[in-house]
């Protein structure tokens, strides 16, 4: 069996005259002395280069419904093999997956699996897609790209669940190999990104614009609503108008409820009414597909035809019920073509979550 390398050479970096190496993968531009790790934890200066220390090693694998990513318009009802590594290039105080994304322990990366093994396993388990998730895949870009290529050879799609915090050149390479993405638009103010995430808003908007206007990647947006931080009607008006004006009416957006976690334990849970209000604002501002998350709301989880307004996909959490689309995504009531990627619908995967071992 091929073993995971301790250090995997990367491309996006340059040297400074003082001997430090600058990582050019994301806008943080970490400047590192030899042996030091970047803010993401898994990229490190080694012998005058930047190397990836998590190639071929994962924090775990699980088969999920595609709707859990969340992607509601990418082969609805299909299954996806999900995995991640460790670390993250943002420092969100509210991180709801911090056990992995904020890990500073190599032991988190307990499962070894090379790209070809992952692809073969996804095929064996009958998964339509793989998803790079749990922590942000841009920081383990080389591992993700090689895995995506191995999967494409077997007819399996690749999905990136990402905050979109990446520089221009690596962005082009990374998304060249992705079929779909869910981009986490954490808020619509620079204040929020700087104060709560140790980042900036502009690079994320650049990623969204790039995906919409320069790629064929199917993508959807998620915003986690935190009481008193990013849930005002004014901010939601501005966010949804920007999406409509710059990305168009057919980009699905998901508004999810926050629960206290990590370093933000002083905030209350998001009331369901706040999430529902966000969905209403999005639809009022012309977005055809707006959804709720982390609350039970069958109506807010379901998909409706923008033309005749019939419910065409009903969802009970991740369980698909009524399905009123043709195999290629036309409304069975009026013939309207819904935005997304669709295929002949077999048995819906449902609400299962199946941990699996690979390698």
Secondary structure, DSSP 8 states (H G I E B T S, - for coil): -----S-EE-SSEEE-TTS-EEE-SSTT--EE-TT-B-TTSSEEEETTEEEES-TTEESEEEEEEGGGTT-SSBSTT-EEEEEE-S--SS--TT-TTHHHHT---GGG--EE--HHHHHHHHHHTT-SEEEE-SS-GGGGHHHHHHHHHHHHTTT-EEEEEE-----HHHHHHHHHT-SEEEEE---S-HHHHHHHHSS-SHHHHHHHHHHHHH---EEEEEEEE-TTTT--HHHHHHHHHHHHHHH-TTS-EEEEE---BTTB-SS----HHHHHHHHHHHHHTT-S-EEEESS--HHHHSEE-TTT--EEEEEETTEEEEE-B-TTSBBTTT--B-SSB-----S--TT--EEE---
